[in-house]
Amino acid sequence: MTLSSGKVVDSYNPGEEIVERKHTQLAAIKLETAMGYLQSLPQKYPPGEIIADTPSNREKYPHLVGQPLRGDMILEVPVQTAPVPPAIVEKAAELNVTIRDVNGKEYDR
């Protein structure tokens, strides 16, 4: 789904979830990279951003065109094989981003 900003949302459940997927182990990447993932989510897909009027959106999501994006911001990752570093969990909480794996487990405090 394309937004008025031109950004494309990985997955959207209207009024419930705005999902961005990253296929990475958070403990295995640089802290700065993980923080960047978290900080970019509210910048790229902020609640309130308008769903664009595009041919694809009109075909697939006609009822959503022109509507504001609504829902919780989710960073979806694979099942994590090591604990998610506390600094990443804390930053996610600060930004109101939920880190969740593909099986539905949430990584929080």
CYANA upper distance limits for C-alpha pairs under 8 A (distance plus 0.5 A):
  1 MET  CA      8 VAL  CA      5.95
  1 MET  CA      9 VAL  CA      6.01
  1 MET  CA     10 ASP  CA      8.01
  1 MET  CA     11 SER  CA      8.19
  1 MET  CA     12 TYR  CA      8.34
  1 MET  CA     51 ILE  CA      7.96
  1 MET  CA     56 SER  CA      8.39
  1 MET  CA     57 ASN  CA      6.70
  2 THR  CA      6 GLY  CA      6.45
  2 THR  CA      7 LYS  CA      6.26
  2 THR  CA      8 VAL  CA      4.95
  2 THR  CA      9 VAL  CA      7.01
  2 THR  CA     51 ILE  CA      6.82
  2 THR  CA     52 ALA  CA      6.28
  2 THR  CA     54 THR  CA      8.01
  2 THR  CA     57 ASN  CA      7.43
  3 LEU  CA      7 LYS  CA      5.95
  3 LEU  CA      8 VAL  CA      6.72
  3 LEU  CA      9 VAL  CA      8.06
  3 LEU  CA     49 GLU  CA      7.34
  3 LEU  CA     50 ILE  CA      6.34
  3 LEU  CA     51 ILE  CA      4.89
  3 LEU  CA     52 ALA  CA      5.17
  4 SER  CA     49 GLU  CA      7.48
  4 SER  CA     50 ILE  CA      5.96
  4 SER  CA     51 ILE  CA      6.22
  4 SER  CA     52 ALA  CA      4.96
  4 SER  CA     53 ASP  CA      8.24
  5 SER  CA     49 GLU  CA      8.29
  5 SER  CA     52 ALA  CA      8.48
  6 GLY  CA     52 ALA  CA      8.34
  7 LYS  CA     44 LYS  CA      7.15
  7 LYS  CA     45 TYR  CA      8.13
  9 VAL  CA     18 ILE  CA      7.83
  9 VAL  CA     19 VAL  CA      7.42
  9 VAL  CA     20 GLU  CA      7.18
  9 VAL  CA     45 TYR  CA      7.64
 10 ASP  CA     19 VAL  CA      6.39
 10 ASP  CA     20 GLU  CA      5.74
 10 ASP  CA     21 ARG  CA      7.04
 11 SER  CA     17 GLU  CA      8.43
 11 SER  CA     18 ILE  CA      6.79
 11 SER  CA     19 VAL  CA      5.47
 11 SER  CA     20 GLU  CA      7.25
 12 TYR  CA     16 GLU  CA      8.45
 12 TYR  CA     17 GLU  CA      6.23
 12 TYR  CA     18 ILE  CA      5.36
 12 TYR  CA     19 VAL  CA      6.56
 13 ASN  CA     17 GLU  CA      5.50
 13 ASN  CA     18 ILE  CA      7.12
 13 ASN  CA     71 GLY  CA      8.08
 14 PRO  CA     18 ILE  CA      8.38
 14 PRO  CA     69 LEU  CA      7.72
 14 PRO  CA     70 ARG  CA      6.60
 14 PRO  CA     71 GLY  CA      7.09
 15 GLY  CA     69 LEU  CA      8.07
 15 GLY  CA     70 ARG  CA      5.12
 15 GLY  CA     71 GLY  CA      4.99
 15 GLY  CA     72 ASP  CA      8.41
 16 GLU  CA     70 ARG  CA      7.30
 16 GLU  CA     71 GLY  CA      4.69
 16 GLU  CA     72 ASP  CA      6.41
 17 GLU  CA     70 ARG  CA      7.84
 17 GLU  CA     71 GLY  CA      4.99
 17 GLU  CA     72 ASP  CA      5.24
 17 GLU  CA     73 MET  CA      6.52
 17 GLU  CA     74 ILE  CA      7.13
 18 ILE  CA     45 TYR  CA      7.85
 18 ILE  CA     69 LEU  CA      8.29
 18 ILE  CA     70 ARG  CA      7.88
 18 ILE  CA     71 GLY  CA      6.28
 18 ILE  CA     72 ASP  CA      6.39
 18 ILE  CA     73 MET  CA      5.40
 18 ILE  CA     74 ILE  CA      6.47
 19 VAL  CA     73 MET  CA      6.61
 19 VAL  CA     74 ILE  CA      5.22
 19 VAL  CA     75 LEU  CA      6.50
 19 VAL  CA     76 GLU  CA      7.17
 20 GLU  CA     41 LEU  CA      7.67
 20 GLU  CA     73 MET  CA      8.50
 20 GLU  CA     74 ILE  CA      6.81
 20 GLU  CA     75 LEU  CA      5.65
 20 GLU  CA     76 GLU  CA      6.57
 21 ARG  CA     75 LEU  CA      6.39
 21 ARG  CA     76 GLU  CA      5.20
 21 ARG  CA     77 VAL  CA      6.52
 22 LYS  CA     75 LEU  CA      7.67
 22 LYS  CA     76 GLU  CA      6.78
 22 LYS  CA     77 VAL  CA      5.84
 22 LYS  CA     78 PRO  CA      8.37
 23 HIS  CA     77 VAL  CA      6.08
 23 HIS  CA     78 PRO  CA      6.54
 24 THR  CA     28 ALA  CA      8.34
 24 THR  CA     29 ILE  CA      8.29
 24 THR  CA     77 VAL  CA      6.85
 24 THR  CA     78 PRO  CA      7.14
 25 GLN  CA     29 ILE  CA      7.36
 25 GLN  CA     77 VAL  CA      7.96
 25 GLN  CA     78 PRO  CA      7.61
 25 GLN  CA     80 GLN  CA      6.32
 25 GLN  CA     81 THR  CA      7.74
 25 GLN  CA     82 ALA  CA      8.31
 26 LEU  CA     34 ALA  CA      6.90
 26 LEU  CA     80 GLN  CA      7.88
 26 LEU  CA     84 VAL  CA      6.49
 26 LEU  CA     85 PRO  CA      8.07
 27 ALA  CA     82 ALA  CA      6.81
 27 ALA  CA     83 PRO  CA      7.20
 27 ALA  CA     84 VAL  CA      5.99
 27 ALA  CA     85 PRO  CA      6.59
 29 ILE  CA     33 THR  CA      7.11
 29 ILE  CA     34 ALA  CA      7.35
 30 LYS  CA     34 ALA  CA      7.07
 31 LEU  CA     35 MET  CA      6.62
 31 LEU  CA     88 ILE  CA      7.98
 32 GLU  CA     36 GLY  CA      6.55
 33 THR  CA     37 TYR  CA      6.89
 34 ALA  CA     38 LEU  CA      6.98
 34 ALA  CA     88 ILE  CA      7.40
 35 MET  CA     39 GLN  CA      6.58
 35 MET  CA     88 ILE  CA      7.02
 35 MET  CA     91 LYS  CA      7.73
 36 GLY  CA     40 SER  CA      6.40
 37 TYR  CA     41 LEU  CA      7.04
 38 LEU  CA     42 PRO  CA      8.23
 38 LEU  CA     75 LEU  CA      7.89
 38 LEU  CA     91 LYS  CA      7.94
 38 LEU  CA     92 ALA  CA      6.75
 38 LEU  CA     95 LEU  CA      8.05
 38 LEU  CA     97 VAL  CA      7.56
 39 GLN  CA     43 GLN  CA      7.38
 39 GLN  CA     95 LEU  CA      7.82
 40 SER  CA     44 LYS  CA      6.33
 41 LEU  CA     45 TYR  CA      6.27
 41 LEU  CA     46 PRO  CA      7.89
 41 LEU  CA     73 MET  CA      7.79
 41 LEU  CA     75 LEU  CA      8.25
 41 LEU  CA     97 VAL  CA      8.41
 42 PRO  CA     46 PRO  CA      5.20
 42 PRO  CA     47 PRO  CA      8.25
 42 PRO  CA     73 MET  CA      7.83
 42 PRO  CA     95 LEU  CA      8.10
 45 TYR  CA     49 GLU  CA      7.27
 45 TYR  CA     69 LEU  CA      8.28
 46 PRO  CA     69 LEU  CA      7.79
 47 PRO  CA     68 PRO  CA      7.50
 47 PRO  CA     69 LEU  CA      5.46
 47 PRO  CA     70 ARG  CA      5.51
 47 PRO  CA     71 GLY  CA      7.12
 48 GLY  CA     68 PRO  CA      5.05
 48 GLY  CA     69 LEU  CA      5.42
 48 GLY  CA     70 ARG  CA      6.76
 49 GLU  CA     68 PRO  CA      5.78
 49 GLU  CA     69 LEU  CA      5.78
 50 ILE  CA     65 VAL  CA      8.37
 50 ILE  CA     66 GLY  CA      6.22
 50 ILE  CA     67 GLN  CA      6.05
 50 ILE  CA     68 PRO  CA      4.86
 50 ILE  CA     69 LEU  CA      6.47
 51 ILE  CA     64 LEU  CA      7.18
 51 ILE  CA     65 VAL  CA      5.80
 51 ILE  CA     66 GLY  CA      5.72
 51 ILE  CA     67 GLN  CA      6.13
 51 ILE  CA     68 PRO  CA      6.62
 51 ILE  CA     69 LEU  CA      7.06
 52 ALA  CA     57 ASN  CA      7.62
 52 ALA  CA     65 VAL  CA      6.39
 52 ALA  CA     66 GLY  CA      6.55
 53 ASP  CA     57 ASN  CA      6.87
 53 ASP  CA     58 ARG  CA      7.01
 53 ASP  CA     65 VAL  CA      5.96
 53 ASP  CA     66 GLY  CA      6.95
 54 THR  CA     58 ARG  CA      6.49
 55 PRO  CA     59 GLU  CA      6.66
 56 SER  CA     60 LYS  CA      6.56
 56 SER  CA     61 TYR  CA      8.44
 57 ASN  CA     61 TYR  CA      5.54
 57 ASN  CA     62 PRO  CA      6.82
 57 ASN  CA     64 LEU  CA      8.46
 57 ASN  CA     65 VAL  CA      7.10
 58 ARG  CA     62 PRO  CA      4.88
 58 ARG  CA     65 VAL  CA      7.08
 61 TYR  CA     65 VAL  CA      7.14
 72 ASP  CA     96 ASN  CA      8.30
 72 ASP  CA     97 VAL  CA      7.75
 72 ASP  CA     98 THR  CA      8.21
 73 MET  CA     96 ASN  CA      7.51
 73 MET  CA     97 VAL  CA      5.54
 73 MET  CA     98 THR  CA      6.82
 74 ILE  CA     97 VAL  CA      6.11
 74 ILE  CA     98 THR  CA      5.30
 74 ILE  CA     99 ILE  CA      6.46
 74 ILE  CA    100 ARG  CA      7.29
 75 LEU  CA     97 VAL  CA      7.30
 75 LEU  CA     98 THR  CA      6.58
 75 LEU  CA     99 ILE  CA      5.36
 75 LEU  CA    100 ARG  CA      6.69
 76 GLU  CA     99 ILE  CA      6.54
 76 GLU  CA    100 ARG  CA      5.46
 76 GLU  CA    101 ASP  CA      5.83
 76 GLU  CA    102 VAL  CA      6.94
 77 VAL  CA     99 ILE  CA      7.86
 77 VAL  CA    100 ARG  CA      6.76
 77 VAL  CA    101 ASP  CA      5.20
 77 VAL  CA    102 VAL  CA      6.68
 78 PRO  CA    101 ASP  CA      5.63
 78 PRO  CA    102 VAL  CA      5.97
 79 VAL  CA    101 ASP  CA      5.63
 79 VAL  CA    102 VAL  CA      6.81
 79 VAL  CA    103 ASN  CA      7.50
 80 GLN  CA     84 VAL  CA      7.90
 80 GLN  CA    101 ASP  CA      7.78
 84 VAL  CA     88 ILE  CA      7.35
 84 VAL  CA     89 VAL  CA      7.36
 84 VAL  CA    107 TYR  CA      7.64
 85 PRO  CA     89 VAL  CA      7.10
 86 PRO  CA     90 GLU  CA      6.54
 86 PRO  CA    109 ARG  CA      8.36
 87 ALA  CA     91 LYS  CA      6.62
 88 ILE  CA     92 ALA  CA      6.67
 89 VAL  CA     93 ALA  CA      6.86
 89 VAL  CA     99 ILE  CA      8.23
 89 VAL  CA    107 TYR  CA      7.41
 89 VAL  CA    108 ASP  CA      6.17
 89 VAL  CA    109 ARG  CA      7.14
 90 GLU  CA     94 GLU  CA      6.73
 90 GLU  CA    108 ASP  CA      8.36
 90 GLU  CA    109 ARG  CA      7.90
 91 LYS  CA     95 LEU  CA      6.72
 92 ALA  CA     96 ASN  CA      6.49
 92 ALA  CA     97 VAL  CA      5.34
 92 ALA  CA     98 THR  CA      6.83
 92 ALA  CA     99 ILE  CA      7.60
 93 ALA  CA     97 VAL  CA      6.53
 93 ALA  CA     98 THR  CA      7.64
 93 ALA  CA    108 ASP  CA      8.09
 98 THR  CA    106 GLU  CA      7.43
 98 THR  CA    107 TYR  CA      7.96
 98 THR  CA    108 ASP  CA      8.04
 99 ILE  CA    106 GLU  CA      6.21
 99 ILE  CA    107 TYR  CA      5.94
 99 ILE  CA    108 ASP  CA      7.71
100 ARG  CA    104 GLY  CA      6.34
100 ARG  CA    105 LYS  CA      5.94
100 ARG  CA    106 GLU  CA      4.77
100 ARG  CA    107 TYR  CA      6.52
101 ASP  CA    105 LYS  CA      5.87
101 ASP  CA    106 GLU  CA      7.04
101 ASP  CA    107 TYR  CA      8.45
